[in-house]
Amino acid sequence: MIKQFNKEINSDYFDEVYEFKGLWDVTSRCGLKLVHKNDKTVVIATELYAENPGTSVTNYSAQLAGILSHHFNIAPVNLIFIVHDPEAKSKLTFMNEHFYKVDFEWDGTKFNYPKWSQIEKQIVDDLIR
């Protein structure tokens, strides 16, 4: 069941595994943290790798931003969307922890044209604290 962000006991914070219908309506999962600070809502969608049976956050970022904006009543202009790739315990450097701020164009009905910018963990920490 999806919790309504604006009806939580602490409506400034949400942190759970979130299920969504990904590509081809396949059940998909991500870690989801939402933090409301000032007039913005920071959304951190974490890849779950093997625990996600469906579409990755990376491949569904614009659609997922739209789903979250609708489900959690977040105005598109107030959404800060971050994709988190956690450490995968591998010797391969591309499997290290990474954070990406994803900016979108809003056409009035959906998010389009994601633009990815890698950011440091400290920037994410500053956004949510």
N, CA, C and O atoms as a printed pandas DataFrame, in Angstrom:
     atom_number atom_name residue_name chain_id  residue_number  x_coord  y_coord  z_coord
0              1         N          MET        A               1    0.838   -1.185    0.000
1              2        CA          MET        A               1    0.000    0.000    0.000
2              3         C          MET        A               1    0.881    1.246    0.000
3              4         O          MET        A               1    1.893    1.298    0.698
4              5         N          ILE        A               2    0.501    2.222   -0.764
5              6        CA          ILE        A               2    1.263    3.461   -0.870
6              7         C          ILE        A               2    0.781    4.433    0.194
7              8         O          ILE        A               2   -0.411    4.727    0.289
8              9         N          LYS        A               3    1.709    4.924    0.986
9             10        CA          LYS        A               3    1.363    5.908    1.999
10            11         C          LYS        A               3    1.267    7.280    1.355
11            12         O          LYS        A               3    2.021    7.599    0.435
12            13         N          GLN        A               4    0.354    8.073    1.832
13            14        CA          GLN        A               4    0.240    9.447    1.359
14            15         C          GLN        A               4    1.214   10.302    2.161
15            16         O          GLN        A               4    1.072   10.452    3.374
16            17         N          PHE        A               5    2.189   10.853    1.480
17            18        CA          PHE        A               5    3.258   11.621    2.104
18            19         C          PHE        A               5    2.703   12.755    2.957
19            20         O          PHE        A               5    3.181   12.995    4.066
20            21         N          ASN        A               6    1.702   13.445    2.444
21            22        CA          ASN        A               6    1.191   14.607    3.165
22            23         C          ASN        A               6    0.256   14.232    4.309
23            24         O          ASN        A               6   -0.269   15.124    4.976
24            25         N          LYS        A               7    0.026   12.922    4.563
25            26        CA          LYS        A               7   -0.842   12.501    5.655
26            27         C          LYS        A               7   -0.096   11.705    6.710
27            28         O          LYS        A               7   -0.708   11.167    7.632
28            29         N          GLU        A               8    1.232   11.624    6.580
29            30        CA          GLU        A               8    2.042   10.916    7.565
30            31         C          GLU        A               8    2.031   11.684    8.885
31            32         O          GLU        A               8    1.786   12.890    8.915
32            33         N          ILE        A               9    2.299   10.965    9.972
33            34        CA          ILE        A               9    2.426   11.625   11.274
34            35         C          ILE        A               9    3.513   12.686   11.186
35            36         O          ILE        A               9    3.326   13.813   11.643
36            37         N          ASN        A              10    4.659   12.322   10.592
37            38        CA          ASN        A              10    5.713   13.291   10.317
38            39         C          ASN        A              10    5.712   13.509    8.813
39            40         O          ASN        A              10    6.356   12.762    8.076
40            41         N          SER        A              11    5.005   14.511    8.358
41            42        CA          SER        A              11    4.824   14.695    6.923
42            43         C          SER        A              11    6.048   15.290    6.236
43            44         O          SER        A              11    6.005   15.564    5.036
44            45         N          ASP        A              12    7.132   15.493    6.967
45            46        CA          ASP        A              12    8.343   16.011    6.353
46            47         C          ASP        A              12    9.323   14.913    5.952
47            48         O          ASP        A              12   10.403   15.212    5.444
48            49         N          TYR        A              13    8.959   13.628    6.175
49            50        CA          TYR        A              13    9.926   12.555    5.957
50            51         C          TYR        A              13    9.216   11.245    5.625
51            52         O          TYR        A              13    8.202   10.904    6.235
52            53         N          PHE        A              14    9.760   10.518    4.655
53            54        CA          PHE        A              14    9.250    9.198    4.254
54            55         C          PHE        A              14   10.460    8.393    3.829
55            56         O          PHE        A              14   11.284    8.888    3.060
56            57         N          ASP        A              15   10.593    7.139    4.320
57            58        CA          ASP        A              15   11.744    6.312    3.965
58            59         C          ASP        A              15   11.328    4.851    3.999
59            60         O          ASP        A              15   11.225    4.262    5.075
60            61         N          GLU        A              16   11.086    4.257    2.829
61            62        CA          GLU        A              16   10.627    2.875    2.733
62            63         C          GLU        A              16   10.987    2.299    1.372
63            64         O          GLU        A              16   11.450    3.016    0.484
64            65         N          VAL        A              17   10.769    0.994    1.218
65            66        CA          VAL        A              17   10.827    0.373   -0.101
66            67         C          VAL        A              17    9.521    0.739   -0.794
67            68         O          VAL        A              17    8.445    0.634   -0.205
68            69         N          TYR        A              18    9.621    1.162   -2.028
69            70        CA          TYR        A              18    8.458    1.643   -2.769
70            71         C          TYR        A              18    8.256    0.768   -4.000
71            72         O          TYR        A              18    9.196    0.538   -4.761
72            73         N          GLU        A              19    7.044    0.284   -4.196
73            74        CA          GLU        A              19    6.711   -0.516   -5.372
74            75         C          GLU        A              19    5.989    0.350   -6.391
75            76         O          GLU        A              19    5.140    1.171   -6.045
76            77         N          PHE        A              20    6.346    0.148   -7.661
77            78        CA          PHE        A              20    5.696    0.879   -8.746
78            79         C          PHE        A              20    5.614   -0.025   -9.966
79            80         O          PHE        A              20    6.359   -0.998  -10.079
80            81         N          LYS        A              21    4.723    0.294  -10.856
81            82        CA          LYS        A              21    4.611   -0.440  -12.119
82            83         C          LYS        A              21    5.596    0.188  -13.095
83            84         O          LYS        A              21    5.459    1.353  -13.469
84            85         N          GLY        A              22    6.582   -0.589  -13.499
85            86        CA          GLY        A              22    7.604   -0.106  -14.419
86            87         C          GLY        A              22    7.239   -0.389  -15.862
87            88         O          GLY        A              22    6.062   -0.458  -16.213
88            89         N          LEU        A              23    8.250   -0.551  -16.691
89            90        CA          LEU        A              23    8.023   -0.853  -18.097
90            91         C          LEU        A              23    7.196   -2.124  -18.227
91            92         O          LEU        A              23    7.391   -3.077  -17.473
92            93         N          TRP        A              24    6.290   -2.135  -19.167
93            94        CA          TRP        A              24    5.396   -3.271  -19.436
94            95         C          TRP        A              24    4.580   -3.654  -18.206
95            96         O          TRP        A              24    4.168   -4.806  -18.070
96            97         N          ASP        A              25    4.343   -2.691  -17.302
97            98        CA          ASP        A              25    3.555   -2.894  -16.078
98            99         C          ASP        A              25    4.128   -3.956  -15.150
99           100         O          ASP        A              25    3.393   -4.572  -14.379
100          101         N          VAL        A              26    5.437   -4.171  -15.222
101          102        CA          VAL        A              26    6.098   -5.128  -14.336
102          103         C          VAL        A              26    6.310   -4.482  -12.971
103          104         O          VAL        A              26    6.798   -3.355  -12.883
104          105         N          THR        A              27    5.945   -5.192  -11.913
105          106        CA          THR        A              27    6.169   -4.687  -10.565
106          107         C          THR        A              27    7.662   -4.433  -10.367
107          108         O          THR        A              27    8.497   -5.296  -10.638
108          109         N          SER        A              28    7.973   -3.241   -9.894
109          110        CA          SER        A              28    9.359   -2.808   -9.709
110          111         C          SER        A              28    9.488   -2.211   -8.311
111          112         O          SER        A              28    8.496   -1.809   -7.704
112          113         N          ARG        A              29   10.716   -2.158   -7.810
113          114        CA          ARG        A              29   10.952   -1.631   -6.461
114          115         C          ARG        A              29   12.176   -0.732   -6.438
115          116         O          ARG        A              29   13.134   -0.908   -7.191
116          117         N          CYS        A              30   12.099    0.234   -5.545
117          118        CA          CYS        A              30   13.274    1.060   -5.262
118          119         C          CYS        A              30   13.214    1.445   -3.791
119          120         O          CYS        A              30   12.159    1.385   -3.160
120          121         N          GLY        A              31   14.354    1.837   -3.264
121          122        CA          GLY        A              31   14.348    2.485   -1.970
122          123         C          GLY        A              31   13.890    3.909   -2.209
123          124         O          GLY        A              31   14.293    4.531   -3.192
124          125         N          LEU        A              32   13.067    4.428   -1.340
125          126        CA          LEU        A              32   12.547    5.776   -1.559
126          127         C          LEU        A              32   12.619    6.579   -0.283
127          128         O          LEU        A              32   12.084    6.188    0.755
128          129         N          LYS        A              33   13.284    7.699   -0.379
129          130        CA          LYS        A              33   13.349    8.652    0.731
130          131         C          LYS        A              33   12.820    9.976    0.213
131          132         O          LYS        A              33   13.271   10.467   -0.822
132          133         N          LEU        A              34   11.866   10.555    0.926
133          134        CA          LEU        A              34   11.348   11.870    0.614
134          135         C          LEU        A              34   11.548   12.754    1.830
135          136         O          LEU        A              34   11.195   12.378    2.948
136          137         N          VAL        A              35   12.108   13.915    1.609
137          138        CA          VAL        A              35   12.323   14.866    2.689
138          139         C          VAL        A              35   11.799   16.213    2.230
139          140         O          VAL        A              35   12.242   16.760    1.220
140          141         N          HIS        A              36   10.851   16.737    2.987
141          142        CA          HIS        A              36   10.316   18.061    2.680
142          143         C          HIS        A              36   11.093   19.079    3.496
143          144         O          HIS        A              36   11.144   19.004    4.724
144          145         N          LYS        A              37   11.696   20.032    2.796
145          146        CA          LYS        A              37   12.510   21.047    3.467
146          147         C          LYS        A              37   12.269   22.373    2.770
147          148         O          LYS        A              37   12.386   22.481    1.550
148          149         N          ASN        A              38   11.935   23.369    3.554
149          150        CA          ASN        A              38   11.552   24.670    3.021
150          151         C          ASN        A              38   10.375   24.449    2.077
151          152         O          ASN        A              38    9.381   23.857    2.498
152          153         N          ASP        A              39   10.435   24.887    0.848
153          154        CA          ASP        A              39    9.316   24.672   -0.074
154          155         C          ASP        A              39    9.611   23.570   -1.088
155          156         O          ASP        A              39    8.861   23.404   -2.050
156          157         N          LYS        A              40   10.683   22.822   -0.891
157          158        CA          LYS        A              40   11.088   21.762   -1.816
158          159         C          LYS        A              40   10.885   20.383   -1.198
159          160         O          LYS        A              40   10.884   20.227    0.023
160          161         N          THR        A              41   10.713   19.387   -2.067
161          162        CA          THR        A              41   10.689   17.997   -1.630
162          163         C          THR        A              41   11.816   17.271   -2.349
163          164         O          THR        A              41   11.819   17.161   -3.575
164          165         N          VAL        A              42   12.767   16.779   -1.573
165          166        CA          VAL        A              42   13.888   16.021   -2.111
166          167         C          VAL        A              42   13.462   14.557   -2.167
167          168         O          VAL        A              42   13.065   13.973   -1.159
168          169         N          VAL        A              43   13.551   13.979   -3.354
169          170        CA          VAL        A              43   13.214   12.584   -3.578
170          171         C          VAL        A              43   14.510   11.858   -3.912
171          172         O          VAL        A              43   15.197   12.208   -4.872
172          173         N          ILE        A              44   14.840   10.848   -3.116
173          174        CA          ILE        A              44   16.016   10.022   -3.390
174          175         C          ILE        A              44   15.519    8.616   -3.694
175          176         O          ILE        A              44   15.000    7.919   -2.822
176          177         N          ALA        A              45   15.688    8.215   -4.950
177          178        CA          ALA        A              45   15.270    6.892   -5.405
178          179         C          ALA        A              45   16.522    6.025   -5.507
179          180         O          ALA        A              45   17.420    6.300   -6.303
180          181         N          THR        A              46   16.568    4.985   -4.696
181          182        CA          THR        A              46   17.745    4.120   -4.613
182          183         C          THR        A              46   17.524    2.836   -5.399
183          184         O          THR        A              46   16.516    2.149   -5.230
184          185         N          GLU        A              47   18.487    2.527   -6.263
185          186        CA          GLU        A              47   18.457    1.256   -6.994
186          187         C          GLU        A              47   18.578    0.122   -5.988
187          188         O          GLU        A              47   19.389    0.196   -5.064
188          189         N          LEU        A              48   17.774   -0.931   -6.162
189          190        CA          LEU        A              48   17.834   -2.083   -5.265
190          191         C          LEU        A              48   18.485   -3.301   -5.904
191          192         O          LEU        A              48   18.564   -4.363   -5.288
192          193         N          TYR        A              49   18.947   -3.149   -7.128
193          194        CA          TYR        A              49   19.653   -4.210   -7.846
194          195         C          TYR        A              49   18.889   -5.529   -7.780
195          196         O          TYR        A              49   17.790   -5.617   -8.327
196          197         N          ALA        A              50   19.433   -6.557   -7.129
197          198        CA          ALA        A              50   18.850   -7.906   -7.136
198          199         C          ALA        A              50   17.481   -7.963   -6.460
199          200         O          ALA        A              50   16.698   -8.866   -6.755
200          201         N          GLU        A              51   17.174   -7.036   -5.571
201          202        CA          GLU        A              51   15.880   -7.038   -4.892
202          203         C          GLU        A              51   14.783   -6.395   -5.733
203          204         O          GLU        A              51   13.625   -6.356   -5.317
204          205         N          ASN        A              52   15.136   -5.893   -6.908
205          206        CA          ASN        A              52   14.153   -5.276   -7.793
206          207         C          ASN        A              52   13.871   -6.217   -8.960
207          208         O          ASN        A              52   14.746   -6.434   -9.797
208          209         N          PRO        A              53   12.666   -6.776   -9.029
209          210        CA          PRO        A              53   12.353   -7.718  -10.107
210          211         C          PRO        A              53   12.020   -7.036  -11.433
211          212         O          PRO        A              53   11.833   -7.710  -12.445
212          213         N          GLY        A              54   11.946   -5.719  -11.432
213          214        CA          GLY        A              54   11.470   -5.020  -12.631
214          215         C          GLY        A              54   12.413   -3.947  -13.140
215          216         O          GLY        A              54   13.624   -4.148  -13.216
216          217         N          THR        A              55   11.848   -2.820  -13.482
217          218        CA          THR        A              55   12.541   -1.716  -14.127
218          219         C          THR        A              55   13.422   -0.956  -13.144
219          220         O          THR        A              55   13.020   -0.690  -12.012
220          221         N          SER        A              56   14.620   -0.612  -13.586
221          222        CA          SER        A              56   15.524    0.149  -12.717
222          223         C          SER        A              56   15.083    1.612  -12.654
223          224         O          SER        A              56   14.432    2.126  -13.563
224          225         N          VAL        A              57   15.454    2.255  -11.571
225          226        CA          VAL        A              57   15.189    3.683  -11.403
226          227         C          VAL        A              57   15.856    4.467  -12.533
227          228         O          VAL        A              57   15.286    5.419  -13.065
228          229         N          THR        A              58   17.056    4.057  -12.884
229          230        CA          THR        A              58   17.804    4.740  -13.936
230          231         C          THR        A              58   17.042    4.749  -15.254
231          232         O          THR        A              58   17.023    5.763  -15.952
232          233         N          ASN        A              59   16.419    3.636  -15.598
233          234        CA          ASN        A              59   15.716    3.529  -16.869
234          235         C          ASN        A              59   14.293    4.074  -16.831
235          236         O          ASN        A              59   13.610    4.076  -17.854
236          237         N          TYR        A              60   13.841    4.530  -15.683
237          238        CA          TYR        A              60   12.450    4.942  -15.541
238          239         C          TYR        A              60   12.333    6.257  -14.775
239          240         O          TYR        A              60   11.286    6.547  -14.197
240          241         N          SER        A              61   13.398    7.050  -14.768
241          242        CA          SER        A              61   13.448    8.223  -13.892
242          243         C          SER        A              61   12.349    9.239  -14.180
243          244         O          SER        A              61   11.712    9.717  -13.241
244          245         N          ALA        A              62   12.105    9.583  -15.424
245          246        CA          ALA        A              62   11.077   10.589  -15.729
246          247         C          ALA        A              62    9.688   10.083  -15.348
247          248         O          ALA        A              62    8.894   10.809  -14.751
248          249         N          GLN        A              63    9.408    8.843  -15.697
249          250        CA          GLN        A              63    8.103    8.275  -15.364
250          251         C          GLN        A              63    7.938    8.139  -13.851
251          252         O          GLN        A              63    6.871    8.429  -13.309
252          253         N          LEU        A              64    9.004    7.695  -13.169
253          254        CA          LEU        A              64    8.933    7.541  -11.723
254          255         C          LEU        A              64    8.743    8.894  -11.037
255          256         O          LEU        A              64    7.985    8.997  -10.073
256          257         N          ALA        A              65    9.414    9.915  -11.519
257          258        CA          ALA        A              65    9.226   11.265  -10.962
258          259         C          ALA        A              65    7.763   11.683  -11.086
259          260         O          ALA        A              65    7.209   12.283  -10.165
260          261         N          GLY        A              66    7.140   11.373  -12.209
261          262        CA          GLY        A              66    5.726   11.698  -12.394
262          263         C          GLY        A              66    4.826   10.917  -11.452
263          264         O          GLY        A              66    3.895   11.476  -10.871
264          265         N          ILE        A              67    5.100    9.624  -11.298
265          266        CA          ILE        A              67    4.317    8.785  -10.383
266          267         C          ILE        A              67    4.421    9.329   -8.960
267          268         O          ILE        A              67    3.417    9.463   -8.261
268          269         N          LEU        A              68    5.638    9.637   -8.543
269          270        CA          LEU        A              68    5.858   10.112   -7.172
270          271         C          LEU        A              68    5.238   11.478   -6.951
271          272         O          LEU        A              68    4.655   11.742   -5.899
272          273         N          SER        A              69    5.364   12.340   -7.940
273          274        CA          SER        A              69    4.763   13.669   -7.845
274          275         C          SER        A              69    3.255   13.550   -7.622
275          276         O          SER        A              69    2.678   14.270   -6.806
276          277         N          HIS        A              70    2.632   12.642   -8.352
277          278        CA          HIS        A              70    1.187   12.439   -8.224
278          279         C          HIS        A              70    0.828   11.763   -6.893
279          280         O          HIS        A              70   -0.042   12.251   -6.172
280          281         N          HIS        A              71    1.486   10.653   -6.562
281          282        CA          HIS        A              71    1.131    9.879   -5.370
282          283         C          HIS        A              71    1.384   10.625   -4.076
283          284         O          HIS        A              71    0.648   10.459   -3.104
284          285         N          PHE        A              72    2.422   11.446   -4.061
285          286        CA          PHE        A              72    2.778   12.139   -2.834
286          287         C          PHE        A              72    2.428   13.625   -2.868
287          288         O          PHE        A              72    2.851   14.396   -2.007
288          289         N          ASN        A              73    1.653   14.007   -3.869
289          290        CA          ASN        A              73    1.154   15.379   -3.959
290          291         C          ASN        A              73    2.290   16.412   -3.916
291          292         O          ASN        A              73    2.257   17.361   -3.133
292          293         N          ILE        A              74    3.290   16.203   -4.774
293          294        CA          ILE        A              74    4.444   17.107   -4.843
294          295         C          ILE        A              74    4.301   17.942   -6.115
295          296         O          ILE        A              74    4.208   17.390   -7.211
296          297         N          ALA        A              75    4.283   19.235   -5.978
297          298        CA          ALA        A              75    4.229   20.107   -7.154
298          299         C          ALA        A              75    5.506   19.901   -7.969
299          300         O          ALA        A              75    6.599   19.928   -7.403
300          301         N          PRO        A              76    5.394   19.699   -9.275
301          302        CA          PRO        A              76    6.582   19.452  -10.104
302          303         C          PRO        A              76    7.687   20.497   -9.928
303          304         O          PRO        A              76    8.869   20.155   -9.965
304          305         N          VAL        A              77    7.324   21.733   -9.743
305          306        CA          VAL        A              77    8.324   22.794   -9.579
306          307         C          VAL        A              77    9.082   22.662   -8.261
307          308         O          VAL        A              77   10.172   23.215   -8.119
308          309         N          ASN        A              78    8.517   21.937   -7.296
309          310        CA          ASN        A              78    9.138   21.780   -5.978
310          311         C          ASN        A              78    9.907   20.479   -5.813
311          312         O          ASN        A              78   10.437   20.210   -4.735
312          313         N          LEU        A              79    9.979   19.661   -6.867
313          314        CA          LEU        A              79   10.601   18.348   -6.797
314          315         C          LEU        A              79   12.094   18.423   -7.123
315          316         O          LEU        A              79   12.489   18.963   -8.156
316          317         N          ILE        A              80   12.906   17.879   -6.235
317          318        CA          ILE        A              80   14.331   17.672   -6.493
318          319         C          ILE        A              80   14.520   16.163   -6.533
319          320         O          ILE        A              80   14.342   15.491   -5.517
320          321         N          PHE        A              81   14.880   15.621   -7.698
321          322        CA          PHE        A              81   14.929   14.179   -7.908
322          323         C          PHE        A              81   16.376   13.712   -7.968
323          324         O          PHE        A              81   17.164   14.196   -8.780
324          325         N          ILE        A              82   16.717   12.766   -7.099
325          326        CA          ILE        A              82   18.075   12.236   -7.023
326          327         C          ILE        A              82   18.019   10.717   -7.164
327          328         O          ILE        A              82   17.217   10.053   -6.509
328          329         N          VAL        A              83   18.869   10.183   -8.016
329          330        CA          VAL        A              83   19.021    8.740   -8.144
330          331         C          VAL        A              83   20.270    8.337   -7.377
331          332         O          VAL        A              83   21.338    8.927   -7.536
332          333         N          HIS        A              84   20.109    7.314   -6.538
333          334        CA          HIS        A              84   21.214    6.813   -5.719
334          335         C          HIS        A              84   21.551    5.399   -6.160
335          336         O          HIS        A              84   20.711    4.501   -6.098
336          337         N          ASP        A              85   22.777    5.211   -6.602
337          338        CA          ASP        A              85   23.304    3.877   -6.893
338          339         C          ASP        A              85   24.173    3.492   -5.702
339          340         O          ASP        A              85   25.267    4.034   -5.543
340          341         N          PRO        A              86   23.707    2.562   -4.858
341          342        CA          PRO        A              86   24.494    2.217   -3.664
342          343         C          PRO        A              86   25.719    1.388   -4.019
343          344         O          PRO        A              86   25.826    0.825   -5.108
344          345         N          GLU        A              87   26.619    1.336   -3.080
345          346        CA          GLU        A              87   27.825    0.508   -3.206
346          347         C          GLU        A              87   27.415   -0.935   -3.465
347          348         O          GLU        A              87   26.572   -1.477   -2.750
348          349         N          ALA        A              88   28.003   -1.561   -4.480
349          350        CA          ALA        A              88   27.645   -2.936   -4.834
350          351         C          ALA        A              88   28.713   -3.947   -4.417
351          352         O          ALA        A              88   28.668   -5.111   -4.816
352          353         N          LYS        A              89   29.664   -3.495   -3.620
353          354        CA          LYS        A              89   30.721   -4.387   -3.111
354          355         C          LYS        A              89   31.408   -5.138   -4.245
355          356         O          LYS        A              89   31.443   -6.369   -4.266
356          357         N          SER        A              90   31.943   -4.388   -5.168
357          358        CA          SER        A              90   32.616   -4.944   -6.337
358          359         C          SER        A              90   33.944   -4.221   -6.518
359          360         O          SER        A              90   34.114   -3.098   -6.043
360          361         N          LYS        A              91   34.872   -4.855   -7.195
361          362        CA          LYS        A              91   36.141   -4.204   -7.522
362          363         C          LYS        A              91   35.984   -3.261   -8.712
363          364         O          LYS        A              91   36.887   -2.478   -9.007
364          365         N          LEU        A              92   34.863   -3.330   -9.382
365          366        CA          LEU        A              92   34.616   -2.469  -10.536
366          367         C          LEU        A              92   34.210   -1.076  -10.052
367          368         O          LEU        A              92   33.287   -0.944   -9.249
368          369         N          THR        A              93   34.886   -0.055  -10.532
369          370        CA          THR        A              93   34.627    1.294  -10.035
370          371         C          THR        A              93   33.228    1.804  -10.374
371          372         O          THR        A              93   32.675    2.618   -9.636
372          373         N          PHE        A              94   32.651    1.336  -11.479
373          374        CA          PHE        A              94   31.305    1.815  -11.814
374          375         C          PHE        A              94   30.243    1.231  -10.874
375          376         O          PHE        A              94   29.082    1.635  -10.930
376          377         N          MET        A              95   30.629    0.292  -10.018
377          378        CA          MET        A              95   29.709   -0.271   -9.030
378          379         C          MET        A              95   29.853    0.405   -7.665
379          380         O          MET        A              95   29.247   -0.037   -6.689
380          381         N          ASN        A              96   30.655    1.476   -7.592
381          382        CA          ASN        A              96   30.768    2.257   -6.363
382          383         C          ASN        A              96   29.497    3.071   -6.152
383          384         O          ASN        A              96   28.664    3.181   -7.051
384          385         N          GLU        A              97   29.357    3.631   -4.973
385          386        CA          GLU        A              97   28.208    4.478   -4.680
386          387         C          GLU        A              97   28.274    5.764   -5.504
387          388         O          GLU        A              97   29.323    6.401   -5.603
388          389         N          HIS        A              98   27.132    6.131   -6.094
389          390        CA          HIS        A              98   27.009    7.362   -6.868
390          391         C          HIS        A              98   25.659    8.008   -6.606
391          392         O          HIS        A              98   24.671    7.332   -6.318
392          393         N          PHE        A              99   25.637    9.325   -6.713
393          394        CA          PHE        A              99   24.396   10.098   -6.632
394          395         C          PHE        A              99   24.301   10.955   -7.889
395          396         O          PHE        A              99   25.289   11.530   -8.345
396          397         N          TYR        A             100   23.092   11.028   -8.438
397          398        CA          TYR        A             100   22.844   11.846   -9.630
398          399         C          TYR        A             100   21.606   12.697   -9.395
399          400         O          TYR        A             100   20.541   12.183   -9.054
400          401         N          LYS        A             101   21.757   13.992   -9.579
401          402        CA          LYS        A             101   20.594   14.879   -9.590
402          403         C          LYS        A             101   20.053   14.836  -11.010
403          404         O          LYS        A             101   20.794   15.020  -11.976
404          405         N          VAL        A             102   18.759   14.594  -11.125
405          406        CA          VAL        A             102   18.135   14.490  -12.438
406          407         C          VAL        A             102   17.146   15.637  -12.588
407          408         O          VAL        A             102   16.186   15.749  -11.826
408          409         N          ASP        A             103   17.391   16.483  -13.575
409          410        CA          ASP        A             103   16.482   17.586  -13.884
410          411         C          ASP        A             103   15.647   17.192  -15.092
411          412         O          ASP        A             103   16.124   16.521  -16.007
412          413         N          PHE        A             104   14.402   17.619  -15.077
413          414        CA          PHE        A             104   13.475   17.287  -16.147
414          415         C          PHE        A             104   12.830   18.556  -16.689
415          416         O          PHE        A             104   12.853   19.606  -16.048
416          417         N          GLU        A             105   12.264   18.439  -17.864
417          418        CA          GLU        A             105   11.349   19.459  -18.359
418          419         C          GLU        A             105    9.949   18.985  -18.018
419          420         O          GLU        A             105    9.639   17.805  -18.181
420          421         N          TRP        A             106    9.101   19.887  -17.547
421          422        CA          TRP        A             106    7.715   19.584  -17.204
422          423         C          TRP        A             106    6.837   20.184  -18.296
423          424         O          TRP        A             106    6.878   21.391  -18.533
424          425         N          ASP        A             107    6.043   19.348  -18.962
425          426        CA          ASP        A             107    5.220   19.851  -20.064
426          427         C          ASP        A             107    3.784   20.150  -19.643
427          428         O          ASP        A             107    2.926   20.397  -20.490
428          429         N          GLY        A             108    3.522   20.128  -18.347
429          430        CA          GLY        A             108    2.187   20.380  -17.838
430          431         C          GLY        A             108    1.453   19.101  -17.466
431          432         O          GLY        A             108    0.481   19.136  -16.712
432          433         N          THR        A             109    1.916   17.973  -17.991
433          434        CA          THR        A             109    1.288   16.690  -17.660
434          435         C          THR        A             109    2.300   15.622  -17.271
435          436         O          THR        A             109    1.956   14.680  -16.558
436          437         N          LYS        A             110    3.554   15.755  -17.733
437          438        CA          LYS        A             110    4.553   14.731  -17.408
438          439         C          LYS        A             110    5.961   15.311  -17.492
439          440         O          LYS        A             110    6.191   16.362  -18.088
440          441         N          PHE        A             111    6.898   14.584  -16.870
441          442        CA          PHE        A             111    8.308   14.948  -16.930
442          443         C          PHE        A             111    8.929   14.351  -18.188
443          444         O          PHE        A             111    8.608   13.228  -18.577
444          445         N          ASN        A             112    9.820   15.113  -18.819
445          446        CA          ASN        A             112   10.500   14.682  -20.041
446          447         C          ASN        A             112   11.972   15.082  -19.997
447          448         O          ASN        A             112   12.389   15.894  -19.172
448          449         N          TYR        A             113   12.734   14.500  -20.891
449          450        CA          TYR        A             113   14.113   14.891  -21.172
450          451         C          TYR        A             113   14.993   14.983  -19.923
451          452         O          TYR        A             113   15.475   16.063  -19.581
452          453         N          PRO        A             114   15.201   13.856  -19.245
453          454        CA          PRO        A             114   16.047   13.896  -18.041
454          455         C          PRO        A             114   17.476   14.326  -18.367
455          456         O          PRO        A             114   18.060   13.895  -19.361
456          457         N          LYS        A             115   18.020   15.180  -17.512
457          458        CA          LYS        A             115   19.413   15.621  -17.612
458          459         C          LYS        A             115   20.085   15.225  -16.303
459          460         O          LYS        A             115   19.691   15.671  -15.226
460          461         N          TRP        A             116   21.103   14.381  -16.416
461          462        CA          TRP        A             116   21.766   13.794  -15.263
462          463         C          TRP        A             116   23.035   14.571  -14.912
463          464         O          TRP        A             116   23.829   14.921  -15.784
464          465         N          SER        A             117   23.206   14.834  -13.608
465          466        CA          SER        A             117   24.430   15.463  -13.114
466          467         C          SER        A             117   24.885   14.703  -11.884
467          468         O          SER        A             117   24.153   14.610  -10.898
468          469         N          GLN        A             118   26.102   14.155  -11.940
469          470        CA          GLN        A             118   26.608   13.457  -10.769
470          471         C          GLN        A             118   26.918   14.473   -9.688
471          472         O          GLN        A             118   27.510   15.518   -9.960
472          473         N          ILE        A             119   26.519   14.168   -8.457
473          474        CA          ILE        A             119   26.765   15.061   -7.330
474          475         C          ILE        A             119   27.400   14.267   -6.193
475          476         O          ILE        A             119   27.306   13.040   -6.144
476          477         N          GLU        A             120   28.034   14.972   -5.300
477          478        CA          GLU        A             120   28.698   14.355   -4.150
478          479         C          GLU        A             120   27.678   14.070   -3.042
479          480         O          GLU        A             120   26.653   14.744   -2.933
480          481         N          LYS        A             121   27.978   13.075   -2.238
481          482        CA          LYS        A             121   27.111   12.702   -1.119
482          483         C          LYS        A             121   26.890   13.888   -0.181
483          484         O          LYS        A             121   25.802   14.042    0.375
484          485         N          GLN        A             122   27.893   14.709   -0.007
485          486        CA          GLN        A             122   27.764   15.879    0.887
486          487         C          GLN        A             122   26.664   16.823    0.397
487          488         O          GLN        A             122   25.951   17.405    1.215
488          489         N          ILE        A             123   26.517   16.981   -0.891
489          490        CA          ILE        A             123   25.457   17.835   -1.435
490          491         C          ILE        A             123   24.088   17.239   -1.096
491          492         O          ILE        A             123   23.167   17.965   -0.721
492          493         N          VAL        A             124   23.961   15.929   -1.227
493          494        CA          VAL        A             124   22.704   15.262   -0.870
494          495         C          VAL        A             124   22.426   15.465    0.612
495          496         O          VAL        A             124   21.307   15.805    0.994
496          497         N          ASP        A             125   23.432   15.260    1.440
497          498        CA          ASP        A             125   23.268   15.465    2.882
498          499         C          ASP        A             125   22.811   16.886    3.202
499          500         O          ASP        A             125   21.935   17.087    4.043
500          501         N          ASP        A             126   23.408   17.870    2.528
501          502        CA          ASP        A             126   23.034   19.266    2.745
502          503         C          ASP        A             126   21.581   19.526    2.324
503          504         O          ASP        A             126   20.890   20.327    2.953
504          505         N          LEU        A             127   21.121   18.860    1.272
505          506        CA          LEU        A             127   19.743   19.048    0.813
506          507         C          LEU        A             127   18.709   18.494    1.793
507          508         O          LEU        A             127   17.609   19.035    1.909
508          509         N          ILE        A             128   19.059   17.423    2.491
509          510        CA          ILE        A             128   18.064   16.774    3.345
510          511         C          ILE        A             128   18.208   17.088    4.832
511          512         O          ILE        A             128   17.388   16.642    5.633
512          513         N          ARG        A             129   19.213   17.831    5.208
513          514        CA          ARG        A             129   19.395   18.168    6.636
514          515         C          ARG        A             129   19.095   19.596    6.911
515          516         O          ARG        A             129   19.198   20.039    8.055
